[in-house]
Amino acid sequence: MTTNKQILESYDYKLVTRAEFETACDVPKGLRERAAALSGEFVIYDPLDDDEGYLLIGNDAEALAAECVADKELGV
């Protein structure tokens, strides 16, 4: 069975910890600044987008993944 995280990754989204997000080399310029105003342990972002790109932050990785898959209608 395919997980929501696998679905996200198949569309090039990344689901990472906040620490991984802060050190990742593929975060679009300006996205970290937007993320700084939000709290949460996990981050979903699109490394192929820009500073206005998709950004979702929260404390439950699976719930975030499910929300992104539903919002973006991925894998439908």
C-alpha positions, 0 to 999 in steps of 0.5 A: 500500500502506498503511503501519503508520504510516498505519494507526496514524494512522487510529486516532488514534495518533501516531508521532513523534520524542521531540522532537516528543512533548516539545513536542506540545500533545496529549499527555495530562497525566501521559504525559510523566512516564511516558515520562521513565523510558523511552529511545528516539528515537520515541514512539507514544501516543494523544492521546485517552487519559489518563496511563494510555494507550497508550505505546510508545517505541523506536529503530526507528519502523517496528518500533514501528509494526508492533508497535502494529498487531499488539498492538492488532490494528488494520486487521484 
